[in-house]
Amino acid sequence: MEVTREKHGDSVLLVIAGQIDMYSSPELRAELTAALESGSKRLVLDMEKVEFIDSSGLATLIEVLQKLRGSEGKLRLSNLSSGVLAVFELSNLDQLFDIRATREEALQDDPA
């Protein structure tokens, strides 16, 4: 798994590539924690190049979502492949996460 981080205004964009599984979840957790510690309360994950996610990957994302909600922050996911999106839908996590079709849409501010 590879993660790159970019600053976009008030948001931190993390572009994730590869598999998010029990082996790579600790690395992802560290990257997400570092992004949170940078002071940003708005994270956008571009998951276009994520090939697979398992339950440990989902648990990592849920953990970060809970931290952000506790501090009135936001987490958005974007560009999920059909296979990865199916995992979210089958587990009903598509109802919990803010999933956007594109990176650009995910980076947009919400209307006031």
C-alpha positions in Angstrom: 0.0 0.0 0.0 1.2 3.5 -0.8 -0.2 6.8 0.6 0.6 10.3 -0.5 -0.6 13.3 1.3 -1.5 16.8 -0.1 -2.9 19.9 1.4 -5.9 21.4 -0.3 -7.1 24.5 1.5 -8.6 23.4 4.8 -8.5 19.7 3.7 -5.8 17.1 3.7 -6.1 14.7 0.7 -4.6 11.2 1.1 -4.3 9.3 -2.1 -4.2 5.6 -1.3 -3.1 2.8 -3.7 -2.9 -0.9 -3.2 -4.6 -3.2 -0.6 -5.9 -2.1 2.8 -5.7 -5.3 4.9 -4.5 -6.5 8.2 -0.9 -6.0 7.1 -1.3 -2.4 5.8 -3.9 -1.1 8.2 -1.3 -0.1 10.8 0.5 2.0 8.2 -2.8 3.6 7.1 -3.7 4.3 10.7 -0.3 6.0 11.2 -0.8 8.1 8.0 -4.3 9.2 9.1 -3.2 10.0 12.6 -0.4 12.1 11.2 -2.9 14.0 9.0 -5.1 14.6 12.1 -2.1 15.8 14.1 -1.3 18.3 11.4 -4.4 20.2 12.7 -6.7 19.5 9.8 -10.3 18.5 10.7 -11.2 17.6 7.2 -9.7 14.5 5.5 -10.5 13.3 2.0 -9.3 9.8 1.0 -9.0 9.2 -2.8 -9.4 5.5 -3.0 -9.4 5.1 -6.8 -6.3 2.8 -6.7 -7.4 0.7 -3.8 -7.8 -2.8 -5.1 -9.1 -4.4 -1.9 -10.2 -3.6 1.6 -10.8 -6.1 4.5 -12.4 -5.8 7.9 -9.3 -4.4 9.5 -9.1 -1.7 6.9 -12.8 -0.8 7.5 -12.2 -0.8 11.3 -9.3 1.7 10.7 -11.5 4.0 8.7 -14.3 3.8 11.3 -11.8 4.6 14.1 -10.7 7.8 12.2 -14.3 8.7 11.4 -15.2 8.5 15.1 -12.2 10.7 16.1 -13.1 13.3 13.5 -16.8 13.4 14.6 -15.7 13.8 18.2 -13.8 17.0 17.1 -16.5 18.1 14.6 -14.3 17.1 11.7 -15.2 15.4 8.5 -14.0 12.4 6.6 -14.9 11.9 2.9 -14.1 9.0 0.7 -13.9 9.3 -3.1 -13.3 7.3 -6.2 -14.2 3.9 -4.8 -13.9 1.1 -7.3 -17.0 -1.0 -7.8 -15.4 -3.9 -5.8 -14.5 -1.7 -2.8 -17.8 0.2 -2.9 -19.6 -3.2 -2.8 -17.8 -4.0 0.5 -19.1 -0.7 2.0 -22.6 -1.4 0.6 -22.7 -5.1 1.9 -21.7 -3.9 5.4 -24.1 -0.9 5.2 -21.1 1.3 5.8 -22.1 3.4 2.8 -24.7 4.8 5.1 -22.1 5.8 7.7 -19.4 7.3 5.4 -19.6 10.3 3.2 -18.8 8.8 -0.1 -18.3 11.0 -3.2 -17.9 10.0 -6.8 -14.8 12.1 -7.5 -11.9 13.7 -5.7 -13.0 17.1 -6.8 -16.5 16.6 -5.4 -15.1 15.4 -2.1 -12.8 18.4 -1.8 -15.7 20.9 -2.3 -17.1 22.8 0.6 -20.6 22.0 1.8 -23.2 24.7 0.9 -23.8 27.0 3.8 
